[in-house]
Structures are given as C-alpha cells and as structure tokens.
Amino acid sequence: MLKSFKTEINPTLEQKIKINKTIGTCRFVYNFYIAHNKKVYETEKKFISGMDFQKWLNNTYLKENPEFLWIKEVSSKSVKQSIMNADKAFKRFFKHQSAFPKFKKKGKSDVKMYFVKNNPKDCFCERHRINIPTLGWVRLKEKGYIPTTKQGYVIKSGIVSQKAGRYYVSVLIDISETEKPQLNNFGLGIDLGIKNFAVVSNGIIKKNINKTARLKKLEKQLKREQRCLSRKYEDLKKRNKIKKGDATRQNIQRQVLKVQNLHHRIDNIRTDYINKIIAEIVKIKPSYITIEDLNVSGMMKNKHLSKAVASQKFYEFRKKLEAKCKGLGIELRVVDRWYPSSKLCHKCGCIKKDLKLSDRKYICECGYNSDRDFNAALNLRDALTYKIA
C-alpha cells in the first residue's frame, strides 16, 4: 500500500536557489507546452501529446534555439513531469471534466519539483535528513516523521514544494498493510453546513471554526496587511520611474511575504481542525459513514455564501475522510445531492417542501420536533439509496 508523508524541510541557500530554479523551469515548460499546442492546433488542427512534445523539445527545438539550453540545467524528471501534468490537463479538458488549461503565473501557481528513485543511492531517508536527487542531503524540520530506509522502507517518488517562503517535501512510500480494527455494528450520518461545520447522528456537533476569536483576529490582521500591500502598489504606480533593484520594490516583496504567511497560517488552522474532526469520528469505529454529495460549485455561485462555503473546505474534508475510511475498512456512503435529508421527517417520513434555510428547527405535523441539521444527519445515516465512495 502506497502512503504519502509530507513535512517541512530546511534547505541551505544553495539548495533553495536550485529548488526555485527547477520550479521556475517547470512552470516555463508547462506554459510553453500549452502555447505550442494552441499554435499547432490553429495551423494544423491537431493535438500534440506530452511524449511527442518532449521529443520535439529535446531533439529539435533546443538544438535550433541554444539560448534555451538552461532548461537542461535542472532535473529532467521534473521537466518531464510538468509536461505530463499539462498533457493530463488537456485530456481532462477533452473529456469535459475541467476547463481549458491555464498558464501558470509566477508566484501565484502551485508548481512543484518532482523526483523519483532511479539509482540505488537515491531517495535515502534518515531520522533527521533526506537524500533528494540533484539536491543531496536536506535537513528535515520534523524529525522521525518519515519512515527511514534503515527500517526497510523505500521511497518510490516525491515532490518538493514552496509556499510562503517555506519548503516542503512529500514522499510516496510502500507501506505494508496493517491489520484493520474490529468495527462496531452501527453507522453514522454526517451533515455538513455553514452554521455548524458538521453535525453527526450520534450527537457530536462541530462548530464553524471561522467564528472563533483566534481566526477572526487573524483575518482582521490579514485585511490590514492586504490594505498595506495595496497602498504600496498604488504608490509604485504613481512613481513608475523606480528601478528594478529599488528599496520600494523590496518593501513590496517583504509585504507580499507577510500576506502569504498569514494566508498559510489560516489555511493550516482550518486543515488541522478538519484532521481532528475526522480523527474523532473514525475513533468511534462505525461500520459505515454516510455523507451528502454537496454541490459546492453551485453553492459558490451564491455571492452571499461563497466566502463562507470556500472557507469550510468541504471537498478537502471528503477526500481526507475517504482516505481514512479506506485505511480502516469503514464503508463510506455518498447520498445523492437531491436526497431531501433536511426536508424529510425522521419519525414519519413526511417531506416538508416549504422548509426555508432560515428554519433552524424541524417541526412536523406528527409532533416530531428536532434540530434541522441533526434531523438531516439521522436521515443520512438511515438512507437506503447511496453510492460507495
């Protein structure tokens, strides 16, 4: 069983330069492949696959344009992977699964440095450091988290990423499957929402973390720093004769890093909250868990709810819950988005069609009176039509 491990690294200045150079080259090649494909399609009405583009780039283009030979100065595996990522994006577009591939923008796109174990001396991991091809030994900030080579584990592949001035390594390791625990003979239903993040059918209620004083303080600080950054940009536009190495531009870069760090910190708090909720739910060891297939993209179109929906990270919650359930042998059931979980009375089965979003209590003619979200969680738990994730 392949399992991924991600942790922060502490590279030297020379290693940081090499990582940034590799990521920049991967971004350039990704954009070049998209632009070249658009140009070829306009003239010849055909699509060039990632493999064909790589052969043309190495055997024809670089020989005819030696000024771009700096592409070969970085890891060839990283460059190839960036081309294949763009190829995958095109194929998803042709299958109508996503929009047309977009160009990666410097500083705003998530581009990574890919590496794979080719030689026996590559990808060794010790308690406090890891050996990455083309970088050498890199120190780990979290010691002992990644299984070491001495314990018999082998790193298959990995990526190095950069976010808000910090560097991370994520590795894929072949782990032998552990014995799955004995599950209890009952299930759980989870209703996700905005007022409360999650309401579980056994009575557990997890509040919206965005309403906590800690996050409110950080978001207020983020607004201040963003306003400060905006003023610096406006000031730069007024004095457009400033040179590239001017102190004003350096101040802007420092302010950008401040904003990125705050975004990163807020994102980490939300992710940690999701991880703790999932850990608490699966600790009960139910035989199955039922959730609803939420139309998140549709909810995002509501201008009054879009910010609240985006900050809840429903998609991330579902993907992490899927992975956790798969590892423990818990069946994850997904109910169709049109299933009337909120409008259905759990006691008599009557559907209340005139139920509004503002109605927080579910009151039925049969005398049943319950919290709206708790009633939905009970209906999800007892749903008979579902798909197994």
Contacts in CASP RR format, 6 or more apart in sequence:
PFRMAT RR
TARGET T0000
AUTHOR 0000-0000-0000
METHOD contacts of the structure
MODEL  1
MLKSFKTEINPTLEQKIKINKTIGTCRFVYNFYIAHNKKVYETEKKFISG
MDFQKWLNNTYLKENPEFLWIKEVSSKSVKQSIMNADKAFKRFFKHQSAF
PKFKKKGKSDVKMYFVKNNPKDCFCERHRINIPTLGWVRLKEKGYIPTTK
QGYVIKSGIVSQKAGRYYVSVLIDISETEKPQLNNFGLGIDLGIKNFAVV
SNGIIKKNINKTARLKKLEKQLKREQRCLSRKYEDLKKRNKIKKGDATRQ
NIQRQVLKVQNLHHRIDNIRTDYINKIIAEIVKIKPSYITIEDLNVSGMM
KNKHLSKAVASQKFYEFRKKLEAKCKGLGIELRVVDRWYPSSKLCHKCGC
IKKDLKLSDRKYICECGYNSDRDFNAALNLRDALTYKIA
1 174 0 8 1.000
1 175 0 8 1.000
1 176 0 8 1.000
1 177 0 8 1.000
2 156 0 8 1.000
2 172 0 8 1.000
2 173 0 8 1.000
2 174 0 8 1.000
2 175 0 8 1.000
3 172 0 8 1.000
3 173 0 8 1.000
3 175 0 8 1.000
4 170 0 8 1.000
4 171 0 8 1.000
4 172 0 8 1.000
4 173 0 8 1.000
5 145 0 8 1.000
5 146 0 8 1.000
5 147 0 8 1.000
5 170 0 8 1.000
5 171 0 8 1.000
5 173 0 8 1.000
6 168 0 8 1.000
6 169 0 8 1.000
6 170 0 8 1.000
6 171 0 8 1.000
7 140 0 8 1.000
7 141 0 8 1.000
7 142 0 8 1.000
7 145 0 8 1.000
7 146 0 8 1.000
7 168 0 8 1.000
7 169 0 8 1.000
8 140 0 8 1.000
8 141 0 8 1.000
8 142 0 8 1.000
8 166 0 8 1.000
8 167 0 8 1.000
8 168 0 8 1.000
9 130 0 8 1.000
9 138 0 8 1.000
9 139 0 8 1.000
9 140 0 8 1.000
9 141 0 8 1.000
9 160 0 8 1.000
9 167 0 8 1.000
9 168 0 8 1.000
9 169 0 8 1.000
10 138 0 8 1.000
10 139 0 8 1.000
10 140 0 8 1.000
10 141 0 8 1.000
10 167 0 8 1.000
11 19 0 8 1.000
11 135 0 8 1.000
11 138 0 8 1.000
11 139 0 8 1.000
11 167 0 8 1.000
15 135 0 8 1.000
15 136 0 8 1.000
15 138 0 8 1.000
16 167 0 8 1.000
18 74 0 8 1.000
18 134 0 8 1.000
18 135 0 8 1.000
19 113 0 8 1.000
19 135 0 8 1.000
19 160 0 8 1.000
19 162 0 8 1.000
19 167 0 8 1.000
20 162 0 8 1.000
21 73 0 8 1.000
21 74 0 8 1.000
22 74 0 8 1.000
22 75 0 8 1.000
22 78 0 8 1.000
22 113 0 8 1.000
22 134 0 8 1.000
22 160 0 8 1.000
23 111 0 8 1.000
23 112 0 8 1.000
23 113 0 8 1.000
23 162 0 8 1.000
24 106 0 8 1.000
24 111 0 8 1.000
25 70 0 8 1.000
25 71 0 8 1.000
25 73 0 8 1.000
25 74 0 8 1.000
25 78 0 8 1.000
25 79 0 8 1.000
26 74 0 8 1.000
26 78 0 8 1.000
26 79 0 8 1.000
26 81 0 8 1.000
26 82 0 8 1.000
26 111 0 8 1.000
26 112 0 8 1.000
26 113 0 8 1.000
26 114 0 8 1.000
27 82 0 8 1.000
27 104 0 8 1.000
27 106 0 8 1.000
27 109 0 8 1.000
27 111 0 8 1.000
28 71 0 8 1.000
29 57 0 8 1.000
29 71 0 8 1.000
29 79 0 8 1.000
29 82 0 8 1.000
29 83 0 8 1.000
30 82 0 8 1.000
30 83 0 8 1.000
30 85 0 8 1.000
30 86 0 8 1.000
30 103 0 8 1.000
30 104 0 8 1.000
30 111 0 8 1.000
31 103 0 8 1.000
31 104 0 8 1.000
32 57 0 8 1.000
33 50 0 8 1.000
33 53 0 8 1.000
33 83 0 8 1.000
33 86 0 8 1.000
33 87 0 8 1.000
34 86 0 8 1.000
34 101 0 8 1.000
34 103 0 8 1.000
35 103 0 8 1.000
36 48 0 8 1.000
36 53 0 8 1.000
37 47 0 8 1.000
37 48 0 8 1.000
37 53 0 8 1.000
37 90 0 8 1.000
40 46 0 8 1.000
40 47 0 8 1.000
40 48 0 8 1.000
41 47 0 8 1.000
47 90 0 8 1.000
48 56 0 8 1.000
49 87 0 8 1.000
50 83 0 8 1.000
50 84 0 8 1.000
50 86 0 8 1.000
50 87 0 8 1.000
51 87 0 8 1.000
53 83 0 8 1.000
53 87 0 8 1.000
54 80 0 8 1.000
54 83 0 8 1.000
57 71 0 8 1.000
57 83 0 8 1.000
61 68 0 8 1.000
62 68 0 8 1.000
62 69 0 8 1.000
62 71 0 8 1.000
62 72 0 8 1.000
71 79 0 8 1.000
74 134 0 8 1.000
75 113 0 8 1.000
75 114 0 8 1.000
75 115 0 8 1.000
75 133 0 8 1.000
75 134 0 8 1.000
77 114 0 8 1.000
77 115 0 8 1.000
77 116 0 8 1.000
77 118 0 8 1.000
77 133 0 8 1.000
78 113 0 8 1.000
78 114 0 8 1.000
78 115 0 8 1.000
81 114 0 8 1.000
82 111 0 8 1.000
82 114 0 8 1.000
86 101 0 8 1.000
89 98 0 8 1.000
89 101 0 8 1.000
90 101 0 8 1.000
92 98 0 8 1.000
93 99 0 8 1.000
93 100 0 8 1.000
93 101 0 8 1.000
104 111 0 8 1.000
110 161 0 8 1.000
112 159 0 8 1.000
112 160 0 8 1.000
112 161 0 8 1.000
113 159 0 8 1.000
113 160 0 8 1.000
113 161 0 8 1.000
114 157 0 8 1.000
114 158 0 8 1.000
114 159 0 8 1.000
115 122 0 8 1.000
115 123 0 8 1.000
115 132 0 8 1.000
115 133 0 8 1.000
115 134 0 8 1.000
115 157 0 8 1.000
115 158 0 8 1.000
115 159 0 8 1.000
115 160 0 8 1.000
116 123 0 8 1.000
116 133 0 8 1.000
116 156 0 8 1.000
116 157 0 8 1.000
116 158 0 8 1.000
117 123 0 8 1.000
117 154 0 8 1.000
117 155 0 8 1.000
117 156 0 8 1.000
117 157 0 8 1.000
118 133 0 8 1.000
119 133 0 8 1.000
121 131 0 8 1.000
122 131 0 8 1.000
122 133 0 8 1.000
123 130 0 8 1.000
123 131 0 8 1.000
123 132 0 8 1.000
123 133 0 8 1.000
123 154 0 8 1.000
123 155 0 8 1.000
123 158 0 8 1.000
123 171 0 8 1.000
124 130 0 8 1.000
124 131 0 8 1.000
124 149 0 8 1.000
124 155 0 8 1.000
125 131 0 8 1.000
125 146 0 8 1.000
125 147 0 8 1.000
125 148 0 8 1.000
125 149 0 8 1.000
125 153 0 8 1.000
125 155 0 8 1.000
125 171 0 8 1.000
126 148 0 8 1.000
126 149 0 8 1.000
126 150 0 8 1.000
127 143 0 8 1.000
127 144 0 8 1.000
127 148 0 8 1.000
128 139 0 8 1.000
128 140 0 8 1.000
128 143 0 8 1.000
128 144 0 8 1.000
129 137 0 8 1.000
129 138 0 8 1.000
129 139 0 8 1.000
129 140 0 8 1.000
130 137 0 8 1.000
130 138 0 8 1.000
130 140 0 8 1.000
130 146 0 8 1.000
130 155 0 8 1.000
130 169 0 8 1.000
130 171 0 8 1.000
131 137 0 8 1.000
131 138 0 8 1.000
132 138 0 8 1.000
132 160 0 8 1.000
132 169 0 8 1.000
135 160 0 8 1.000
138 169 0 8 1.000
140 146 0 8 1.000
140 169 0 8 1.000
146 171 0 8 1.000
146 173 0 8 1.000
147 153 0 8 1.000
147 173 0 8 1.000
147 175 0 8 1.000
149 155 0 8 1.000
153 173 0 8 1.000
153 174 0 8 1.000
153 175 0 8 1.000
154 173 0 8 1.000
154 174 0 8 1.000
155 171 0 8 1.000
155 172 0 8 1.000
155 173 0 8 1.000
156 171 0 8 1.000
156 172 0 8 1.000
156 173 0 8 1.000
156 174 0 8 1.000
157 171 0 8 1.000
157 172 0 8 1.000
158 169 0 8 1.000
158 170 0 8 1.000
158 171 0 8 1.000
158 172 0 8 1.000
159 169 0 8 1.000
159 170 0 8 1.000
160 167 0 8 1.000
160 168 0 8 1.000
160 169 0 8 1.000
161 167 0 8 1.000
161 168 0 8 1.000
161 169 0 8 1.000
161 170 0 8 1.000
162 168 0 8 1.000
163 260 0 8 1.000
163 264 0 8 1.000
164 257 0 8 1.000
164 260 0 8 1.000
164 261 0 8 1.000
164 263 0 8 1.000
164 264 0 8 1.000
165 257 0 8 1.000
165 260 0 8 1.000
165 261 0 8 1.000
166 264 0 8 1.000
180 327 0 8 1.000
180 328 0 8 1.000
180 329 0 8 1.000
181 285 0 8 1.000
181 328 0 8 1.000
182 285 0 8 1.000
183 285 0 8 1.000
183 286 0 8 1.000
183 287 0 8 1.000
183 328 0 8 1.000
183 329 0 8 1.000
183 330 0 8 1.000
184 284 0 8 1.000
184 285 0 8 1.000
184 286 0 8 1.000
184 287 0 8 1.000
185 287 0 8 1.000
186 286 0 8 1.000
186 287 0 8 1.000
187 201 0 8 1.000
187 286 0 8 1.000
187 287 0 8 1.000
187 288 0 8 1.000
187 289 0 8 1.000
187 290 0 8 1.000
187 381 0 8 1.000
188 200 0 8 1.000
188 201 0 8 1.000
188 202 0 8 1.000
188 281 0 8 1.000
188 284 0 8 1.000
188 286 0 8 1.000
188 288 0 8 1.000
188 289 0 8 1.000
188 290 0 8 1.000
188 381 0 8 1.000
189 200 0 8 1.000
189 201 0 8 1.000
189 289 0 8 1.000
189 290 0 8 1.000
189 291 0 8 1.000
189 377 0 8 1.000
189 378 0 8 1.000
189 380 0 8 1.000
189 381 0 8 1.000
190 198 0 8 1.000
190 199 0 8 1.000
190 200 0 8 1.000
190 201 0 8 1.000
190 281 0 8 1.000
190 289 0 8 1.000
190 290 0 8 1.000
190 291 0 8 1.000
190 377 0 8 1.000
190 380 0 8 1.000
191 198 0 8 1.000
191 199 0 8 1.000
191 292 0 8 1.000
191 341 0 8 1.000
191 342 0 8 1.000
191 373 0 8 1.000
191 374 0 8 1.000
191 376 0 8 1.000
191 377 0 8 1.000
191 380 0 8 1.000
192 198 0 8 1.000
192 291 0 8 1.000
192 292 0 8 1.000
192 294 0 8 1.000
192 312 0 8 1.000
192 314 0 8 1.000
192 317 0 8 1.000
193 199 0 8 1.000
193 312 0 8 1.000
193 373 0 8 1.000
194 208 0 8 1.000
194 305 0 8 1.000
194 308 0 8 1.000
194 309 0 8 1.000
194 312 0 8 1.000
195 208 0 8 1.000
195 360 0 8 1.000
195 373 0 8 1.000
196 205 0 8 1.000
196 206 0 8 1.000
196 207 0 8 1.000
196 208 0 8 1.000
196 373 0 8 1.000
197 206 0 8 1.000
197 207 0 8 1.000
197 208 0 8 1.000
197 209 0 8 1.000
197 273 0 8 1.000
197 277 0 8 1.000
197 312 0 8 1.000
198 204 0 8 1.000
198 205 0 8 1.000
198 206 0 8 1.000
198 277 0 8 1.000
198 317 0 8 1.000
199 205 0 8 1.000
199 206 0 8 1.000
199 371 0 8 1.000
199 373 0 8 1.000
199 374 0 8 1.000
199 376 0 8 1.000
199 377 0 8 1.000
200 206 0 8 1.000
200 281 0 8 1.000
200 377 0 8 1.000
201 374 0 8 1.000
201 377 0 8 1.000
201 378 0 8 1.000
201 380 0 8 1.000
201 381 0 8 1.000
202 284 0 8 1.000
203 374 0 8 1.000
203 377 0 8 1.000
204 280 0 8 1.000
204 281 0 8 1.000
206 277 0 8 1.000
208 308 0 8 1.000
208 312 0 8 1.000
209 215 0 8 1.000
209 269 0 8 1.000
209 270 0 8 1.000
209 273 0 8 1.000
210 216 0 8 1.000
210 219 0 8 1.000
210 308 0 8 1.000
210 311 0 8 1.000
210 312 0 8 1.000
214 269 0 8 1.000
215 266 0 8 1.000
215 269 0 8 1.000
215 270 0 8 1.000
218 262 0 8 1.000
218 265 0 8 1.000
218 266 0 8 1.000
218 269 0 8 1.000
219 266 0 8 1.000
221 262 0 8 1.000
222 259 0 8 1.000
222 262 0 8 1.000
222 263 0 8 1.000
222 266 0 8 1.000
225 255 0 8 1.000
225 258 0 8 1.000
225 259 0 8 1.000
225 262 0 8 1.000
226 259 0 8 1.000
228 255 0 8 1.000
229 252 0 8 1.000
229 255 0 8 1.000
229 256 0 8 1.000
229 258 0 8 1.000
229 259 0 8 1.000
232 248 0 8 1.000
232 251 0 8 1.000
232 252 0 8 1.000
232 255 0 8 1.000
233 252 0 8 1.000
235 248 0 8 1.000
236 242 0 8 1.000
236 248 0 8 1.000
236 249 0 8 1.000
236 252 0 8 1.000
239 248 0 8 1.000
242 248 0 8 1.000
242 249 0 8 1.000
270 311 0 8 1.000
270 313 0 8 1.000
271 313 0 8 1.000
271 316 0 8 1.000
274 313 0 8 1.000
274 316 0 8 1.000
274 317 0 8 1.000
274 320 0 8 1.000
275 320 0 8 1.000
277 317 0 8 1.000
278 317 0 8 1.000
278 320 0 8 1.000
278 321 0 8 1.000
278 324 0 8 1.000
279 324 0 8 1.000
281 289 0 8 1.000
281 321 0 8 1.000
282 289 0 8 1.000
282 324 0 8 1.000
282 325 0 8 1.000
282 328 0 8 1.000
282 330 0 8 1.000
285 328 0 8 1.000
285 330 0 8 1.000
286 330 0 8 1.000
287 330 0 8 1.000
287 331 0 8 1.000
288 330 0 8 1.000
288 331 0 8 1.000
288 332 0 8 1.000
288 333 0 8 1.000
289 321 0 8 1.000
289 325 0 8 1.000
289 330 0 8 1.000
289 331 0 8 1.000
289 332 0 8 1.000
289 333 0 8 1.000
290 333 0 8 1.000
290 334 0 8 1.000
290 335 0 8 1.000
290 380 0 8 1.000
290 381 0 8 1.000
290 383 0 8 1.000
290 386 0 8 1.000
291 318 0 8 1.000
291 321 0 8 1.000
291 332 0 8 1.000
291 333 0 8 1.000
291 334 0 8 1.000
291 335 0 8 1.000
291 380 0 8 1.000
292 334 0 8 1.000
292 335 0 8 1.000
292 337 0 8 1.000
292 339 0 8 1.000
292 341 0 8 1.000
292 380 0 8 1.000
293 334 0 8 1.000
293 335 0 8 1.000
293 336 0 8 1.000
293 337 0 8 1.000
294 314 0 8 1.000
294 337 0 8 1.000
295 337 0 8 1.000
296 309 0 8 1.000
296 314 0 8 1.000
296 315 0 8 1.000
299 305 0 8 1.000
299 306 0 8 1.000
299 309 0 8 1.000
300 306 0 8 1.000
300 309 0 8 1.000
300 310 0 8 1.000
302 309 0 8 1.000
318 389 0 8 1.000
321 332 0 8 1.000
322 332 0 8 1.000
322 389 0 8 1.000
324 330 0 8 1.000
325 331 0 8 1.000
325 332 0 8 1.000
325 389 0 8 1.000
326 332 0 8 1.000
331 388 0 8 1.000
332 388 0 8 1.000
332 389 0 8 1.000
333 383 0 8 1.000
333 386 0 8 1.000
333 387 0 8 1.000
333 388 0 8 1.000
333 389 0 8 1.000
334 386 0 8 1.000
334 387 0 8 1.000
334 388 0 8 1.000
334 389 0 8 1.000
335 341 0 8 1.000
335 380 0 8 1.000
335 383 0 8 1.000
335 385 0 8 1.000
335 386 0 8 1.000
336 385 0 8 1.000
336 386 0 8 1.000
336 387 0 8 1.000
339 379 0 8 1.000
339 380 0 8 1.000
339 383 0 8 1.000
339 385 0 8 1.000
340 351 0 8 1.000
340 379 0 8 1.000
341 376 0 8 1.000
341 379 0 8 1.000
341 380 0 8 1.000
341 383 0 8 1.000
342 355 0 8 1.000
342 362 0 8 1.000
342 372 0 8 1.000
342 373 0 8 1.000
342 375 0 8 1.000
342 376 0 8 1.000
342 379 0 8 1.000
343 351 0 8 1.000
343 352 0 8 1.000
343 353 0 8 1.000
343 355 0 8 1.000
344 350 0 8 1.000
344 351 0 8 1.000
344 352 0 8 1.000
344 375 0 8 1.000
344 379 0 8 1.000
345 351 0 8 1.000
345 352 0 8 1.000
345 362 0 8 1.000
345 364 0 8 1.000
345 366 0 8 1.000
345 368 0 8 1.000
345 375 0 8 1.000
346 368 0 8 1.000
346 370 0 8 1.000
346 375 0 8 1.000
346 378 0 8 1.000
346 379 0 8 1.000
346 382 0 8 1.000
347 364 0 8 1.000
347 366 0 8 1.000
347 367 0 8 1.000
347 368 0 8 1.000
348 364 0 8 1.000
348 366 0 8 1.000
348 368 0 8 1.000
350 364 0 8 1.000
350 365 0 8 1.000
350 366 0 8 1.000
352 362 0 8 1.000
352 364 0 8 1.000
355 362 0 8 1.000
355 372 0 8 1.000
359 372 0 8 1.000
360 371 0 8 1.000
360 372 0 8 1.000
361 369 0 8 1.000
361 370 0 8 1.000
361 371 0 8 1.000
361 372 0 8 1.000
362 368 0 8 1.000
362 369 0 8 1.000
362 370 0 8 1.000
362 371 0 8 1.000
362 372 0 8 1.000
362 375 0 8 1.000
363 369 0 8 1.000
370 378 0 8 1.000
END
